[in-house]
Amino acid sequence: MLPNLTHDEILRYSRHLLIPEVGLEGQRKLKASSALVIGTGGLGSPVALYLAAAGVGRIGLVDYDVVDSSNLQRQVIHGTSTIGKLKVESAKAKLLDLNPDIEVDVYNEPYTSANAMRIAADYDIIIDGTDNFPTRYLTNDVSVFLGKPNIYGSIFRFDGQVSVFYAKEGPCYRCLFPEPPPPGLVPSCAEGGVLGVLPGTIGTIQATEALKVLLGIGTPLIGKLLLYNALDMSFDFVTLKKNPNCRVCGPNADIKELIDYEEFCGVPGHDHGEEGSAGEGLDITAAELAERLQTNHLKLLDVREPHELEISALPGAVNIPLGQLAARLSELDSAEEMVVFCKGGTRSARALELLASAGFKKVKNLKGGINAWAREVDPSLPIY
Protein backbone atom coordinates (compact mmCIF):
# COMPACT_ATOMS: atom_id res chain seq x y z
CA MET A 1 0.00 0.00 0.00
CA LEU A 2 1.42 3.39 -1.00
CA PRO A 3 2.01 5.98 1.74
CA ASN A 4 -0.19 9.05 1.89
CA LEU A 5 1.12 12.58 1.45
CA THR A 6 0.83 15.16 4.21
CA HIS A 7 -0.63 18.57 3.44
CA ASP A 8 2.90 20.01 3.50
CA GLU A 9 4.05 17.39 1.01
CA ILE A 10 1.11 18.09 -1.29
CA LEU A 11 2.16 21.74 -1.34
CA ARG A 12 5.86 20.87 -1.81
CA TYR A 13 5.18 18.58 -4.77
CA SER A 14 2.24 20.51 -6.22
CA ARG A 15 3.96 21.03 -9.59
CA HIS A 16 4.34 17.25 -9.87
CA LEU A 17 0.74 16.64 -8.90
CA LEU A 18 -0.42 18.80 -11.81
CA ILE A 19 1.30 16.51 -14.33
CA PRO A 20 -1.06 13.70 -15.40
CA GLU A 21 1.84 11.26 -15.82
CA VAL A 22 2.81 11.80 -12.17
CA GLY A 23 -0.18 13.04 -10.20
CA LEU A 24 -0.96 12.07 -6.64
CA GLU A 25 -0.43 8.35 -7.18
CA GLY A 26 2.93 8.89 -8.86
CA GLN A 27 4.12 11.12 -6.05
CA ARG A 28 3.09 8.47 -3.55
CA LYS A 29 5.13 5.98 -5.59
CA LEU A 30 8.18 8.21 -5.31
CA LYS A 31 7.68 8.53 -1.55
CA ALA A 32 7.63 4.73 -1.30
CA SER A 33 10.67 4.27 -3.57
CA SER A 34 14.39 4.12 -2.87
CA ALA A 35 17.57 4.78 -4.83
CA LEU A 36 21.20 3.97 -4.12
CA VAL A 37 23.69 6.54 -5.44
CA ILE A 38 27.24 5.22 -5.82
CA GLY A 39 29.52 8.23 -5.44
CA THR A 40 28.75 11.74 -4.19
CA GLY A 41 31.01 13.55 -6.65
CA GLY A 42 30.33 15.25 -9.96
CA LEU A 43 27.56 12.90 -11.09
CA GLY A 44 26.24 11.94 -7.68
CA SER A 45 25.72 15.60 -6.73
CA PRO A 46 22.96 16.49 -9.25
CA VAL A 47 21.51 12.97 -9.13
CA ALA A 48 21.04 13.03 -5.35
CA LEU A 49 19.84 16.65 -5.26
CA TYR A 50 17.14 16.15 -7.87
CA LEU A 51 15.97 12.81 -6.47
CA ALA A 52 15.66 14.41 -3.04
CA ALA A 53 13.84 17.41 -4.46
CA ALA A 54 11.50 15.09 -6.39
CA GLY A 55 10.53 13.28 -3.20
CA VAL A 56 12.19 9.89 -3.56
CA GLY A 57 11.55 8.58 -0.07
CA ARG A 58 14.86 6.91 0.68
CA ILE A 59 18.25 7.72 -0.79
CA GLY A 60 21.45 5.82 -0.05
CA LEU A 61 24.84 7.49 -0.53
CA VAL A 62 28.05 5.49 -0.92
CA ASP A 63 31.41 7.25 -0.72
CA TYR A 64 34.41 7.27 1.57
CA ASP A 65 36.26 10.41 0.52
CA VAL A 66 36.40 13.85 2.12
CA VAL A 67 35.51 17.15 0.49
CA ASP A 68 38.45 18.92 -1.14
CA SER A 69 38.51 22.41 -2.63
CA SER A 70 39.28 20.94 -6.07
CA ASN A 71 35.89 19.16 -5.92
CA LEU A 72 33.85 22.35 -5.78
CA GLN A 73 34.23 23.23 -9.47
CA ARG A 74 31.68 20.51 -10.26
CA GLN A 75 30.52 18.67 -7.10
CA VAL A 76 27.74 21.11 -6.28
CA ILE A 77 26.26 19.16 -3.38
CA HIS A 78 29.28 20.22 -1.30
CA GLY A 79 30.52 23.68 -0.32
CA THR A 80 33.44 25.60 1.07
CA SER A 81 32.05 25.15 4.58
CA THR A 82 32.28 21.34 4.26
CA ILE A 83 35.89 21.10 3.03
CA GLY A 84 37.60 18.37 5.04
CA LYS A 85 34.33 16.71 6.04
CA LEU A 86 33.15 13.30 4.91
CA LYS A 87 31.44 13.57 1.55
CA VAL A 88 28.52 11.38 2.60
CA GLU A 89 27.85 13.56 5.64
CA SER A 90 28.22 16.77 3.63
CA ALA A 91 25.81 15.42 1.00
CA LYS A 92 23.34 14.13 3.59
CA ALA A 93 23.13 17.52 5.28
CA LYS A 94 22.47 19.23 1.93
CA LEU A 95 19.76 16.73 0.96
CA LEU A 96 17.94 16.99 4.29
CA ASP A 97 18.11 20.77 4.12
CA LEU A 98 16.55 20.56 0.64
CA ASN A 99 13.91 18.04 1.70
CA PRO A 100 13.59 17.06 5.40
CA ASP A 101 10.76 14.62 4.60
CA ILE A 102 13.06 12.02 3.03
CA GLU A 103 15.36 9.43 4.58
CA VAL A 104 19.07 9.50 3.75
CA ASP A 105 21.33 6.52 4.49
CA VAL A 106 25.09 6.95 4.32
CA TYR A 107 27.76 4.33 3.72
CA ASN A 108 31.17 5.81 4.48
CA GLU A 109 33.08 2.89 3.03
CA PRO A 110 34.55 1.75 -0.29
CA TYR A 111 32.00 -0.04 -2.48
CA THR A 112 33.55 -3.49 -2.91
CA SER A 113 32.67 -7.09 -3.63
CA ALA A 114 32.58 -7.68 0.11
CA ASN A 115 29.79 -5.20 0.89
CA ALA A 116 28.05 -4.28 -2.38
CA MET A 117 25.27 -6.87 -2.28
CA ARG A 118 24.48 -6.02 1.34
CA ILE A 119 24.34 -2.29 0.65
CA ALA A 120 22.33 -2.51 -2.59
CA ALA A 121 19.84 -5.23 -1.64
CA ASP A 122 17.09 -3.01 -0.23
CA TYR A 123 17.04 -0.29 -2.91
CA ASP A 124 14.79 -0.19 -5.96
CA ILE A 125 17.40 1.20 -8.35
CA ILE A 126 21.17 1.67 -8.42
CA ILE A 127 22.69 4.83 -9.88
CA ASP A 128 26.29 4.71 -11.08
CA GLY A 129 28.08 7.96 -10.28
CA THR A 130 31.56 6.41 -10.20
CA ASP A 131 34.75 7.38 -12.01
CA ASN A 132 36.64 4.10 -12.31
CA PHE A 133 36.20 0.85 -14.18
CA PRO A 134 36.37 -1.64 -11.27
CA THR A 135 33.41 0.01 -9.54
CA ARG A 136 31.48 0.29 -12.81
CA TYR A 137 31.77 -3.44 -13.46
CA LEU A 138 30.96 -4.17 -9.83
CA THR A 139 27.88 -1.94 -9.96
CA ASN A 140 26.74 -3.65 -13.14
CA ASP A 141 27.14 -7.16 -11.79
CA VAL A 142 25.39 -6.31 -8.53
CA SER A 143 22.49 -4.86 -10.53
CA VAL A 144 22.23 -7.99 -12.67
CA PHE A 145 22.40 -10.39 -9.72
CA LEU A 146 19.78 -8.40 -7.78
CA GLY A 147 17.57 -7.79 -10.83
CA LYS A 148 17.69 -4.00 -10.44
CA PRO A 149 18.03 -1.21 -13.03
CA ASN A 150 21.49 0.38 -13.24
CA ILE A 151 21.31 4.08 -14.22
CA TYR A 152 24.72 4.60 -15.82
CA GLY A 153 26.57 7.84 -16.47
CA SER A 154 30.10 8.68 -17.57
CA ILE A 155 31.94 11.96 -18.19
CA PHE A 156 35.27 13.17 -19.57
CA ARG A 157 36.27 16.71 -20.57
CA PHE A 158 33.30 17.76 -22.76
CA ASP A 159 31.74 14.35 -23.40
CA GLY A 160 29.17 12.34 -21.48
CA GLN A 161 27.22 9.10 -21.76
CA VAL A 162 23.99 7.87 -20.17
CA SER A 163 22.12 4.57 -20.37
CA VAL A 164 19.85 2.37 -18.30
CA PHE A 165 21.32 -1.10 -18.03
CA TYR A 166 18.56 -3.47 -16.96
CA ALA A 167 19.23 -7.13 -17.73
CA LYS A 168 15.57 -8.12 -17.30
CA GLU A 169 14.53 -5.91 -20.21
CA GLY A 170 17.70 -5.21 -22.19
CA PRO A 171 21.49 -5.30 -22.21
CA CYS A 172 23.77 -4.82 -19.22
CA TYR A 173 27.02 -2.83 -19.13
CA ARG A 174 29.03 -5.97 -19.88
CA CYS A 175 26.99 -6.56 -23.05
CA LEU A 176 28.46 -3.29 -24.34
CA PHE A 177 31.89 -3.57 -22.73
CA PRO A 178 32.73 -7.27 -22.11
CA GLU A 179 36.29 -6.36 -21.14
CA PRO A 180 37.73 -3.22 -19.57
CA PRO A 181 40.18 -1.10 -21.60
CA PRO A 182 43.89 -1.73 -21.03
CA PRO A 183 45.14 -0.01 -17.86
CA GLY A 184 46.12 3.58 -18.56
CA LEU A 185 44.40 3.84 -21.94
CA VAL A 186 41.50 5.95 -20.66
CA PRO A 187 42.64 8.88 -18.49
CA SER A 188 40.60 9.86 -15.46
CA CYS A 189 39.01 13.27 -14.98
CA ALA A 190 41.80 14.01 -12.49
CA GLU A 191 44.29 13.52 -15.33
CA GLY A 192 42.35 14.87 -18.29
CA GLY A 193 39.97 17.36 -16.72
CA VAL A 194 36.23 17.90 -17.03
CA LEU A 195 34.09 20.95 -17.81
CA GLY A 196 32.47 21.80 -14.49
CA VAL A 197 28.91 21.93 -15.84
CA LEU A 198 29.18 18.59 -17.71
CA PRO A 199 28.43 16.31 -14.73
CA GLY A 200 25.46 18.56 -14.01
CA THR A 201 24.06 17.86 -17.48
CA ILE A 202 24.74 14.12 -17.38
CA GLY A 203 23.74 13.69 -13.73
CA THR A 204 20.46 15.49 -14.33
CA ILE A 205 19.72 13.15 -17.23
CA GLN A 206 20.51 10.20 -14.96
CA ALA A 207 18.09 11.59 -12.38
CA THR A 208 15.45 11.95 -15.11
CA GLU A 209 15.90 8.32 -16.13
CA ALA A 210 15.73 7.22 -12.50
CA LEU A 211 12.42 9.04 -11.96
CA LYS A 212 10.98 7.59 -15.19
CA VAL A 213 11.90 4.08 -14.07
CA LEU A 214 10.50 4.56 -10.56
CA LEU A 215 7.28 6.07 -11.89
CA GLY A 216 6.95 3.64 -14.78
CA ILE A 217 6.47 6.44 -17.32
CA GLY A 218 8.00 7.37 -20.66
CA THR A 219 10.65 5.38 -22.48
CA PRO A 220 13.80 4.85 -20.39
CA LEU A 221 17.18 4.52 -22.08
CA ILE A 222 17.08 0.72 -21.91
CA GLY A 223 18.88 -0.58 -25.00
CA LYS A 224 20.09 2.90 -25.91
CA LEU A 225 23.30 4.79 -25.15
CA LEU A 226 23.01 8.58 -25.14
CA LEU A 227 26.17 10.39 -26.28
CA TYR A 228 26.47 14.07 -25.39
CA ASN A 229 29.07 16.61 -26.49
CA ALA A 230 29.00 19.98 -24.74
CA LEU A 231 31.13 21.80 -27.33
CA ASP A 232 28.79 20.89 -30.18
CA MET A 233 25.71 20.79 -27.91
CA SER A 234 24.90 17.52 -29.66
CA PHE A 235 22.93 14.50 -28.52
CA ASP A 236 23.34 11.20 -30.36
CA PHE A 237 21.93 7.76 -29.62
CA VAL A 238 23.40 4.33 -30.19
CA THR A 239 21.10 1.30 -30.15
CA LEU A 240 22.39 -1.46 -27.88
CA LYS A 241 21.50 -5.12 -28.09
CA LYS A 242 21.72 -7.81 -25.47
CA ASN A 243 24.82 -9.93 -26.00
CA PRO A 244 23.80 -13.61 -26.03
CA ASN A 245 27.35 -14.46 -24.95
CA CYS A 246 27.41 -12.02 -22.03
CA ARG A 247 29.21 -13.70 -19.15
CA VAL A 248 26.90 -12.12 -16.55
CA CYS A 249 23.42 -11.74 -18.05
CA GLY A 250 23.53 -14.16 -21.01
CA PRO A 251 21.79 -17.58 -21.05
CA ASN A 252 25.14 -19.32 -20.56
CA ALA A 253 26.62 -16.85 -18.09
CA ASP A 254 29.57 -18.26 -16.21
CA ILE A 255 30.04 -15.40 -13.74
CA LYS A 256 27.60 -16.19 -10.96
CA GLU A 257 29.09 -14.19 -8.11
CA LEU A 258 31.09 -11.03 -7.55
CA ILE A 259 34.76 -11.22 -8.51
CA ASP A 260 37.94 -9.25 -7.78
CA TYR A 261 37.22 -6.23 -9.98
CA GLU A 262 40.54 -4.51 -9.40
CA GLU A 263 42.33 -7.60 -10.68
CA PHE A 264 39.85 -7.89 -13.59
CA CYS A 265 40.44 -4.27 -14.66
CA GLY A 266 44.12 -4.12 -13.75
CA VAL A 267 43.68 -0.82 -11.93
CA PRO A 268 42.73 0.19 -8.39
CA GLY A 269 39.08 1.01 -7.81
CA HIS A 270 39.55 2.98 -4.60
CA ASP A 271 42.18 5.60 -4.08
CA HIS A 272 42.22 8.62 -1.80
CA GLY A 273 43.92 11.49 -3.56
CA GLU A 274 46.20 11.36 -6.58
CA GLU A 275 49.51 10.10 -5.17
CA GLY A 276 50.47 8.09 -8.24
CA SER A 277 53.17 5.50 -7.66
CA ALA A 278 55.18 3.27 -9.99
CA GLY A 279 55.77 0.72 -7.24
CA GLU A 280 58.39 -0.16 -4.68
CA GLY A 281 61.89 0.77 -5.76
CA LEU A 282 60.70 2.76 -8.77
CA ASP A 283 59.61 5.96 -7.02
CA ILE A 284 61.47 8.96 -5.73
CA THR A 285 59.82 11.41 -3.34
CA ALA A 286 59.86 15.16 -3.87
CA ALA A 287 62.15 15.64 -0.87
CA GLU A 288 64.56 12.98 -2.13
CA LEU A 289 64.60 14.53 -5.59
CA ALA A 290 65.33 17.99 -4.18
CA GLU A 291 68.29 16.59 -2.24
CA ARG A 292 69.62 14.70 -5.28
CA LEU A 293 69.40 17.77 -7.50
CA GLN A 294 71.74 19.66 -5.15
CA THR A 295 74.65 17.32 -5.91
CA ASN A 296 73.75 15.34 -9.03
CA HIS A 297 72.68 16.09 -12.55
CA LEU A 298 69.39 14.39 -13.26
CA LYS A 299 67.34 14.72 -16.39
CA LEU A 300 63.77 15.76 -15.61
CA LEU A 301 61.14 14.51 -18.02
CA ASP A 302 57.71 16.16 -17.80
CA VAL A 303 55.04 14.02 -19.50
CA ARG A 304 52.15 16.45 -18.96
CA GLU A 305 50.32 18.23 -21.76
CA PRO A 306 51.87 21.55 -22.93
CA HIS A 307 49.00 23.67 -21.58
CA GLU A 308 49.70 22.33 -18.09
CA LEU A 309 53.11 24.02 -18.15
CA GLU A 310 51.31 27.35 -17.85
CA ILE A 311 50.09 26.25 -14.41
CA SER A 312 53.38 25.02 -12.97
CA ALA A 313 56.75 23.81 -14.21
CA LEU A 314 60.15 22.65 -12.99
CA PRO A 315 63.17 24.55 -14.38
CA GLY A 316 65.17 22.62 -16.97
CA ALA A 317 62.61 19.87 -17.42
CA VAL A 318 62.06 18.47 -20.90
CA ASN A 319 58.42 18.21 -21.92
CA ILE A 320 57.29 15.19 -23.94
CA PRO A 321 53.57 14.46 -23.42
CA LEU A 322 52.82 10.86 -22.54
CA GLY A 323 50.88 10.33 -25.77
CA GLN A 324 53.96 11.30 -27.82
CA LEU A 325 56.58 9.51 -25.73
CA ALA A 326 56.73 6.24 -27.69
CA ALA A 327 57.38 8.11 -30.94
CA ARG A 328 60.02 10.40 -29.42
CA LEU A 329 62.19 7.98 -27.47
CA SER A 330 65.10 8.81 -29.77
CA GLU A 331 65.26 12.26 -28.15
CA LEU A 332 66.24 10.67 -24.84
CA ASP A 333 69.52 9.10 -23.72
CA SER A 334 69.04 5.75 -21.98
CA ALA A 335 72.42 6.17 -20.24
CA GLU A 336 71.27 9.27 -18.35
CA GLU A 337 69.70 9.17 -14.91
CA MET A 338 66.16 10.41 -15.33
CA VAL A 339 63.17 11.34 -13.19
CA VAL A 340 59.77 11.37 -14.87
CA PHE A 341 56.91 13.43 -13.50
CA CYS A 342 53.38 14.59 -14.26
CA LYS A 343 50.64 16.24 -12.21
CA GLY A 344 50.08 13.53 -9.61
CA GLY A 345 52.37 10.62 -10.54
CA THR A 346 49.91 8.45 -12.47
CA ARG A 347 50.84 9.33 -16.05
CA SER A 348 54.54 9.34 -15.18
CA ALA A 349 54.19 5.83 -13.74
CA ARG A 350 52.83 4.69 -17.10
CA ALA A 351 55.67 6.53 -18.84
CA LEU A 352 58.13 4.65 -16.63
CA GLU A 353 56.69 1.33 -17.84
CA LEU A 354 57.11 2.43 -21.45
CA LEU A 355 60.68 3.58 -20.87
CA ALA A 356 61.58 0.39 -19.03
CA SER A 357 60.25 -1.74 -21.90
CA ALA A 358 62.45 0.29 -24.27
CA GLY A 359 65.58 -0.46 -22.25
CA PHE A 360 65.82 2.60 -20.01
CA LYS A 361 67.14 1.38 -16.66
CA LYS A 362 68.12 4.58 -14.80
CA VAL A 363 64.63 6.02 -14.45
CA LYS A 364 62.53 6.96 -11.42
CA ASN A 365 58.97 8.21 -11.03
CA LEU A 366 58.31 11.34 -8.97
CA LYS A 367 55.73 10.03 -6.54
CA GLY A 368 52.80 12.42 -6.30
CA GLY A 369 54.08 14.41 -9.27
CA ILE A 370 54.66 18.14 -9.43
CA ASN A 371 51.83 18.64 -6.94
CA ALA A 372 53.91 16.75 -4.35
CA TRP A 373 56.86 19.00 -5.24
CA ALA A 374 54.66 22.04 -4.62
CA ARG A 375 53.51 20.67 -1.25
CA GLU A 376 56.86 19.44 0.03
CA VAL A 377 59.57 21.51 -1.67
CA ASP A 378 58.38 24.67 -3.39
CA PRO A 379 55.16 26.13 -1.96
CA SER A 380 55.37 29.01 -4.44
CA LEU A 381 54.03 26.60 -7.06
CA PRO A 382 50.25 26.15 -7.21
CA ILE A 383 48.59 22.78 -6.65
CA TYR A 384 45.97 21.83 -9.22
matplotlib code that plots the C-alpha trace (Angstrom):
import matplotlib.pyplot as plt

x = [0.0, 1.4, 2.0, -0.2, 1.1, 0.8, -0.6, 2.9, 4.1, 1.1, 2.2, 5.9, 5.2, 2.2, 4.0, 4.3, 0.7, -0.4, 1.3, -1.1, 1.8, 2.8, -0.2, -1.0, -0.4, 2.9, 4.1, 3.1, 5.1, 8.2, 7.7, 7.6, 10.7, 14.4, 17.6, 21.2, 23.7, 27.2, 29.5, 28.8, 31.0, 30.3, 27.6, 26.2, 25.7, 23.0, 21.5, 21.0, 19.8, 17.1, 16.0, 15.7, 13.8, 11.5, 10.5, 12.2, 11.5, 14.9, 18.3, 21.4, 24.8, 28.0, 31.4, 34.4, 36.3, 36.4, 35.5, 38.5, 38.5, 39.3, 35.9, 33.8, 34.2, 31.7, 30.5, 27.7, 26.3, 29.3, 30.5, 33.4, 32.1, 32.3, 35.9, 37.6, 34.3, 33.2, 31.4, 28.5, 27.8, 28.2, 25.8, 23.3, 23.1, 22.5, 19.8, 17.9, 18.1, 16.6, 13.9, 13.6, 10.8, 13.1, 15.4, 19.1, 21.3, 25.1, 27.8, 31.2, 33.1, 34.6, 32.0, 33.6, 32.7, 32.6, 29.8, 28.1, 25.3, 24.5, 24.3, 22.3, 19.8, 17.1, 17.0, 14.8, 17.4, 21.2, 22.7, 26.3, 28.1, 31.6, 34.7, 36.6, 36.2, 36.4, 33.4, 31.5, 31.8, 31.0, 27.9, 26.7, 27.1, 25.4, 22.5, 22.2, 22.4, 19.8, 17.6, 17.7, 18.0, 21.5, 21.3, 24.7, 26.6, 30.1, 31.9, 35.3, 36.3, 33.3, 31.7, 29.2, 27.2, 24.0, 22.1, 19.8, 21.3, 18.6, 19.2, 15.6, 14.5, 17.7, 21.5, 23.8, 27.0, 29.0, 27.0, 28.5, 31.9, 32.7, 36.3, 37.7, 40.2, 43.9, 45.1, 46.1, 44.4, 41.5, 42.6, 40.6, 39.0, 41.8, 44.3, 42.4, 40.0, 36.2, 34.1, 32.5, 28.9, 29.2, 28.4, 25.5, 24.1, 24.7, 23.7, 20.5, 19.7, 20.5, 18.1, 15.5, 15.9, 15.7, 12.4, 11.0, 11.9, 10.5, 7.3, 7.0, 6.5, 8.0, 10.7, 13.8, 17.2, 17.1, 18.9, 20.1, 23.3, 23.0, 26.2, 26.5, 29.1, 29.0, 31.1, 28.8, 25.7, 24.9, 22.9, 23.3, 21.9, 23.4, 21.1, 22.4, 21.5, 21.7, 24.8, 23.8, 27.3, 27.4, 29.2, 26.9, 23.4, 23.5, 21.8, 25.1, 26.6, 29.6, 30.0, 27.6, 29.1, 31.1, 34.8, 37.9, 37.2, 40.5, 42.3, 39.9, 40.4, 44.1, 43.7, 42.7, 39.1, 39.6, 42.2, 42.2, 43.9, 46.2, 49.5, 50.5, 53.2, 55.2, 55.8, 58.4, 61.9, 60.7, 59.6, 61.5, 59.8, 59.9, 62.2, 64.6, 64.6, 65.3, 68.3, 69.6, 69.4, 71.7, 74.7, 73.7, 72.7, 69.4, 67.3, 63.8, 61.1, 57.7, 55.0, 52.2, 50.3, 51.9, 49.0, 49.7, 53.1, 51.3, 50.1, 53.4, 56.8, 60.2, 63.2, 65.2, 62.6, 62.1, 58.4, 57.3, 53.6, 52.8, 50.9, 54.0, 56.6, 56.7, 57.4, 60.0, 62.2, 65.1, 65.3, 66.2, 69.5, 69.0, 72.4, 71.3, 69.7, 66.2, 63.2, 59.8, 56.9, 53.4, 50.6, 50.1, 52.4, 49.9, 50.8, 54.5, 54.2, 52.8, 55.7, 58.1, 56.7, 57.1, 60.7, 61.6, 60.2, 62.4, 65.6, 65.8, 67.1, 68.1, 64.6, 62.5, 59.0, 58.3, 55.7, 52.8, 54.1, 54.7, 51.8, 53.9, 56.9, 54.7, 53.5, 56.9, 59.6, 58.4, 55.2, 55.4, 54.0, 50.2, 48.6, 46.0]
y = [0.0, 3.4, 6.0, 9.0, 12.6, 15.2, 18.6, 20.0, 17.4, 18.1, 21.7, 20.9, 18.6, 20.5, 21.0, 17.2, 16.6, 18.8, 16.5, 13.7, 11.3, 11.8, 13.0, 12.1, 8.3, 8.9, 11.1, 8.5, 6.0, 8.2, 8.5, 4.7, 4.3, 4.1, 4.8, 4.0, 6.5, 5.2, 8.2, 11.7, 13.5, 15.2, 12.9, 11.9, 15.6, 16.5, 13.0, 13.0, 16.6, 16.1, 12.8, 14.4, 17.4, 15.1, 13.3, 9.9, 8.6, 6.9, 7.7, 5.8, 7.5, 5.5, 7.3, 7.3, 10.4, 13.8, 17.1, 18.9, 22.4, 20.9, 19.2, 22.4, 23.2, 20.5, 18.7, 21.1, 19.2, 20.2, 23.7, 25.6, 25.1, 21.3, 21.1, 18.4, 16.7, 13.3, 13.6, 11.4, 13.6, 16.8, 15.4, 14.1, 17.5, 19.2, 16.7, 17.0, 20.8, 20.6, 18.0, 17.1, 14.6, 12.0, 9.4, 9.5, 6.5, 7.0, 4.3, 5.8, 2.9, 1.8, 0.0, -3.5, -7.1, -7.7, -5.2, -4.3, -6.9, -6.0, -2.3, -2.5, -5.2, -3.0, -0.3, -0.2, 1.2, 1.7, 4.8, 4.7, 8.0, 6.4, 7.4, 4.1, 0.8, -1.6, 0.0, 0.3, -3.4, -4.2, -1.9, -3.6, -7.2, -6.3, -4.9, -8.0, -10.4, -8.4, -7.8, -4.0, -1.2, 0.4, 4.1, 4.6, 7.8, 8.7, 12.0, 13.2, 16.7, 17.8, 14.3, 12.3, 9.1, 7.9, 4.6, 2.4, -1.1, -3.5, -7.1, -8.1, -5.9, -5.2, -5.3, -4.8, -2.8, -6.0, -6.6, -3.3, -3.6, -7.3, -6.4, -3.2, -1.1, -1.7, 0.0, 3.6, 3.8, 6.0, 8.9, 9.9, 13.3, 14.0, 13.5, 14.9, 17.4, 17.9, 20.9, 21.8, 21.9, 18.6, 16.3, 18.6, 17.9, 14.1, 13.7, 15.5, 13.2, 10.2, 11.6, 12.0, 8.3, 7.2, 9.0, 7.6, 4.1, 4.6, 6.1, 3.6, 6.4, 7.4, 5.4, 4.9, 4.5, 0.7, -0.6, 2.9, 4.8, 8.6, 10.4, 14.1, 16.6, 20.0, 21.8, 20.9, 20.8, 17.5, 14.5, 11.2, 7.8, 4.3, 1.3, -1.5, -5.1, -7.8, -9.9, -13.6, -14.5, -12.0, -13.7, -12.1, -11.7, -14.2, -17.6, -19.3, -16.8, -18.3, -15.4, -16.2, -14.2, -11.0, -11.2, -9.2, -6.2, -4.5, -7.6, -7.9, -4.3, -4.1, -0.8, 0.2, 1.0, 3.0, 5.6, 8.6, 11.5, 11.4, 10.1, 8.1, 5.5, 3.3, 0.7, -0.2, 0.8, 2.8, 6.0, 9.0, 11.4, 15.2, 15.6, 13.0, 14.5, 18.0, 16.6, 14.7, 17.8, 19.7, 17.3, 15.3, 16.1, 14.4, 14.7, 15.8, 14.5, 16.2, 14.0, 16.4, 18.2, 21.6, 23.7, 22.3, 24.0, 27.3, 26.3, 25.0, 23.8, 22.6, 24.6, 22.6, 19.9, 18.5, 18.2, 15.2, 14.5, 10.9, 10.3, 11.3, 9.5, 6.2, 8.1, 10.4, 8.0, 8.8, 12.3, 10.7, 9.1, 5.7, 6.2, 9.3, 9.2, 10.4, 11.3, 11.4, 13.4, 14.6, 16.2, 13.5, 10.6, 8.5, 9.3, 9.3, 5.8, 4.7, 6.5, 4.6, 1.3, 2.4, 3.6, 0.4, -1.7, 0.3, -0.5, 2.6, 1.4, 4.6, 6.0, 7.0, 8.2, 11.3, 10.0, 12.4, 14.4, 18.1, 18.6, 16.7, 19.0, 22.0, 20.7, 19.4, 21.5, 24.7, 26.1, 29.0, 26.6, 26.1, 22.8, 21.8]
z = [0.0, -1.0, 1.7, 1.9, 1.4, 4.2, 3.4, 3.5, 1.0, -1.3, -1.3, -1.8, -4.8, -6.2, -9.6, -9.9, -8.9, -11.8, -14.3, -15.4, -15.8, -12.2, -10.2, -6.6, -7.2, -8.9, -6.1, -3.5, -5.6, -5.3, -1.6, -1.3, -3.6, -2.9, -4.8, -4.1, -5.4, -5.8, -5.4, -4.2, -6.6, -10.0, -11.1, -7.7, -6.7, -9.2, -9.1, -5.4, -5.3, -7.9, -6.5, -3.0, -4.5, -6.4, -3.2, -3.6, -0.1, 0.7, -0.8, 0.0, -0.5, -0.9, -0.7, 1.6, 0.5, 2.1, 0.5, -1.1, -2.6, -6.1, -5.9, -5.8, -9.5, -10.3, -7.1, -6.3, -3.4, -1.3, -0.3, 1.1, 4.6, 4.3, 3.0, 5.0, 6.0, 4.9, 1.6, 2.6, 5.6, 3.6, 1.0, 3.6, 5.3, 1.9, 1.0, 4.3, 4.1, 0.6, 1.7, 5.4, 4.6, 3.0, 4.6, 3.7, 4.5, 4.3, 3.7, 4.5, 3.0, -0.3, -2.5, -2.9, -3.6, 0.1, 0.9, -2.4, -2.3, 1.3, 0.6, -2.6, -1.6, -0.2, -2.9, -6.0, -8.4, -8.4, -9.9, -11.1, -10.3, -10.2, -12.0, -12.3, -14.2, -11.3, -9.5, -12.8, -13.5, -9.8, -10.0, -13.1, -11.8, -8.5, -10.5, -12.7, -9.7, -7.8, -10.8, -10.4, -13.0, -13.2, -14.2, -15.8, -16.5, -17.6, -18.2, -19.6, -20.6, -22.8, -23.4, -21.5, -21.8, -20.2, -20.4, -18.3, -18.0, -17.0, -17.7, -17.3, -20.2, -22.2, -22.2, -19.2, -19.1, -19.9, -23.1, -24.3, -22.7, -22.1, -21.1, -19.6, -21.6, -21.0, -17.9, -18.6, -21.9, -20.7, -18.5, -15.5, -15.0, -12.5, -15.3, -18.3, -16.7, -17.0, -17.8, -14.5, -15.8, -17.7, -14.7, -14.0, -17.5, -17.4, -13.7, -14.3, -17.2, -15.0, -12.4, -15.1, -16.1, -12.5, -12.0, -15.2, -14.1, -10.6, -11.9, -14.8, -17.3, -20.7, -22.5, -20.4, -22.1, -21.9, -25.0, -25.9, -25.1, -25.1, -26.3, -25.4, -26.5, -24.7, -27.3, -30.2, -27.9, -29.7, -28.5, -30.4, -29.6, -30.2, -30.2, -27.9, -28.1, -25.5, -26.0, -26.0, -25.0, -22.0, -19.2, -16.6, -18.1, -21.0, -21.1, -20.6, -18.1, -16.2, -13.7, -11.0, -8.1, -7.6, -8.5, -7.8, -10.0, -9.4, -10.7, -13.6, -14.7, -13.8, -11.9, -8.4, -7.8, -4.6, -4.1, -1.8, -3.6, -6.6, -5.2, -8.2, -7.7, -10.0, -7.2, -4.7, -5.8, -8.8, -7.0, -5.7, -3.3, -3.9, -0.9, -2.1, -5.6, -4.2, -2.2, -5.3, -7.5, -5.2, -5.9, -9.0, -12.6, -13.3, -16.4, -15.6, -18.0, -17.8, -19.5, -19.0, -21.8, -22.9, -21.6, -18.1, -18.1, -17.8, -14.4, -13.0, -14.2, -13.0, -14.4, -17.0, -17.4, -20.9, -21.9, -23.9, -23.4, -22.5, -25.8, -27.8, -25.7, -27.7, -30.9, -29.4, -27.5, -29.8, -28.1, -24.8, -23.7, -22.0, -20.2, -18.3, -14.9, -15.3, -13.2, -14.9, -13.5, -14.3, -12.2, -9.6, -10.5, -12.5, -16.0, -15.2, -13.7, -17.1, -18.8, -16.6, -17.8, -21.5, -20.9, -19.0, -21.9, -24.3, -22.3, -20.0, -16.7, -14.8, -14.4, -11.4, -11.0, -9.0, -6.5, -6.3, -9.3, -9.4, -6.9, -4.4, -5.2, -4.6, -1.2, 0.0, -1.7, -3.4, -2.0, -4.4, -7.1, -7.2, -6.6, -9.2]

ax = plt.figure().add_subplot(projection="3d")
ax.plot(x, y, z, "-o")
ax.set_aspect("equal")
plt.show()
